Each structure stands twice: as structure tokens, then as C-alpha cells.
Amino acid sequence: MQTPTLKQEALESIDRLPDNADIDEIMYQLYVVDKLRKSRDAIAEGQFIHHEELKREIEQW
């Protein structure tokens, strides 16, 4: 399965918005798409902290 391009994800996301969406809603939707894509990439590269490890770190504060 081929990963959709950023452009494809953005267009699909915008298509789901109502026809009367304003520029702020469109920009926010694009922001969310970008953040989710970057998060998926980071997870795929192993750049994350498991929630149990995070709990241990918080307990040390």
C-alpha cells in the first residue's frame, strides 16, 4: 500500500470541510494534517517515548 502524498492528504482533508469553510478553518485543517504526518514519521523512525517511560519521568519531577 502506497502512502498518500502530503498534497493528497491535504486535498482529501479540505474536501471533507463544509463548502462554506473559511480560510482559518482550511488553514487549521492543513496544520492538523501536517502535525499528524510529522508525528507518524517520528513514530516510524522510533522517535517517541512510551507512556510508561513518560510516567516514570514525571514521577521524578
ABEGO torsion letter per residue (X at the ends): XBBBBAAAAAAAAAAABBAABBAAAAAAAAAAAAAAAAAAAAAAAGBBBBAAAAAAAAAAX
